[in-house]
Amino acid sequence: MIWAAFFNFIAFLIFPLHVANTVGKGIVDPAIVDSAVIAATLVGACVWDLWTWYAGLPTSSSHALIGGFIGAALVKVGPSALVLPGIEKTVAFMILAPLLGMAAASVIGVANYWIFRNASPGRVDHIFRKGQLLSAALYSLGHGGNDAQKTMGVISILLFSAGLLGPKFYVPLWVVLSCHAAMGLGTMFGGWRIVKTMGQRVAKLRPFDGCCAETGGALTLYLASALGVPVSTTHTITGGIMGVGALRRFSAVKWDVGGRIVWAWILTIPASALVSAACYWAIAR
């Protein structure tokens, strides 16, 4: 957990702020944003995140944040407040991210099965126990480089709308560092329920499986971050775990648990939007 949190934090040294700019300017018209919109957005996202955390469901805090943003904007202004291209590519990657993660993890898994086809199980396990430190670092970098930037975008657009950033939108360094620090702390202290679901309930992961899933997920996250898409890291790694688990045997994946997770994904944006809309309505009365 500490290892993952460390790489969550230092991701700001590697990734440009493309995702933060998309969230700040590419989901909702910046001109309609004020403190009430941001407050409602955060309440909507947090209520959904806390409920799914308690249930142990690895849903997307990213999409909860975006759903909250959309809900508050709809109540304040209506559909004209939404920036459809940014929303469309975000929704598209809700489908693409787990599929890309699954495909990448499967390809990496097949390649490693072939490379180590003559090695003993004990030697393979020894190699991938060490290799998983590297793959976990790669994945945690991608996690920090995409997820932390979503919160940066929300904070920065509030500062911009209040006139505290001047005439041009940008993300201040203190916001960057604060968001990465908060993500690292959250990983260290709040992640055990999700860890249990991802590591045991979707498929029983060996070091070999975990290494392949994390590497495939990391590659997908790097692609999404380069494109400025606020993708879900949980969707991505779930796809990776299913892909590498199915390589061993199809029944190794607990598809019923996967089905519950998918339903939570589908409900995330509308549920957080609904809570946010109600919150904005109450604040604005």
C-alpha angles and dihedrals in degrees: 000000000000090000091053092045091053092055091044087060101045093049089095088072091062113032126068115228097256095128093048090054091050093052093042097048109006106062105043130017105266090218093070097049119111137150093277092055092049093046091051091045093054095045091051092049095044095049091053093042093051093048094049091044089054090049090049093238115148097223127156120273085187094062091041088057092048092046090052090050091051094047095052093045092050092053094046101044112353133237093325089072092065123095099217101193091058093046092046095054090046091052091045090056090051083073100031099047098064091041092050091045090050093048094046094047091047093051092047090046093051091047092051093046087056096043093051097034092120097040122103118252090245093055092046091051091049093050096047095045086064093036091056090066087063095043091047089052091050092049094045090052090054090046092053093041093056109025100043090052092062091063090044089057093052094047093045095050089053090052090047093049089051090054094247097123099049125235097324129062116238139144113252118226093240089057090050093051094043094052094047091047092050091049092050092050091047091052092051098046109024110035107083099096092052091043090057093051094047097042101041116011103051092043134334103258125213120193088261091054094044092050093052094044093048094047092049091047092048093054090051092050092050090053093049093047091050088053092047093241117149094224127178113254090198092055089049098050092042089057090048093051092049091048096051093039092054090053090066092048133320093244091056088081115075096223093183090062088046089053092054090050092050091051090052088051092051092049097044101087097040094042095049090042090054093050091045092049091052091047093050091048090053094047095047096049 
